[in-house]
Amino acid sequence: MNGSLSNLKSVVILVTMDCDCSCDHCFYFQRNPNHAPIDPDLIDCALESISGQHNISTVHFAGGEPFYHYDVMVECIKRCKKHGIDYFSISTNGAWADDFEVVRQKLDRLRELGVNSIGVSADSFHQKTIPLENVLNILKTETPNIERSMGEMSFSTYAIATYLGYQSYDCQFNRQTQDIVQKIYDSGYYVFPTTAGAHGRANFIMPEELRVNKRLDRKCWEFNIGVLRPKFPESVLIDPQGFVDGCFGVSLGNLYKESMSEIFTRYFSDPNPIIRSLHEKGALGLKELAVERGFEPDTAYYDECHLCHAARDYLREHCSCEFGEYLAPDTCYPPVTDHTGHQVK
Ligand code: SF4
């Protein structure tokens, strides 16, 4: 092998793609049919197959909305613990958190299982659908500081606010987010700010005036911690359909077809053309692949990921025989329709 899993420290498990928020900045495009949750056996087998080779100590649960399949998430935590993993975090939109007593019970159980932190989204995107009261219900369960100082933690809940572009960028999304953040401050809680990356649906709302970057020559792992690092990958995502992704929509393989060990053996020795191109030239490599096949790029983009997604969207729509199997899962790409408007992909 030309690489090793010794630096593989974290896995993101997408418990389900089921979600009723449909946020404008989401990594994922909603698809109807299959909202089955992830099979905990899949996680078990994946970890077993690379046992002794990796150093995974952290698992983050996301989705979709992971609390929609709470029992499956609990089972996944138990399976991961069997493999020696002891740090768990969860992202939630809080849609399920309208009853404080239910929230307390669910989070108490997670705390007992060893979950360390739960981040709840609080911004203009999510609060279009989710009452702010739900967010506060989750924040109120935070372990009191006194318990922490006595060594009984570590469990924390926190709110995370996503801004478009950058935090001080003045636009309607960010002004509304700032109002939401102020309300949470007024209730006595802190909010962590973050920005929407140019992934998935966020590409389509990225304001023109922020699309000014012409250089775009950084490789994924040089600006996006650990992503798709060639010889010593640090993190991967696993989704309910079995796809192992190095980044959103960049598939390394599928656990329903081959083992995690086989997926990484190929990643190191014979990566698919999308990954090879990203390793060698980053987003500019994908631009090259797409331009050779008719893609007409803009003169500037928000960042490398913005260009990467634009090139990948093109390749998936126009060259699916050549690249479709490497550009998965579907939910990472805009739906493709035929001339009648019927969705074909
Ligand atoms: S350039 Fe592409 S593959 Fe790399 S981090 Fe950005 S979106 Fe992911």
Residues whose N, C-alpha, C, O or C-beta is under 5 A from the ligand:
A	BS01	SF4	C220 N224 V227 C247 V250 A283 E304 C305 C308
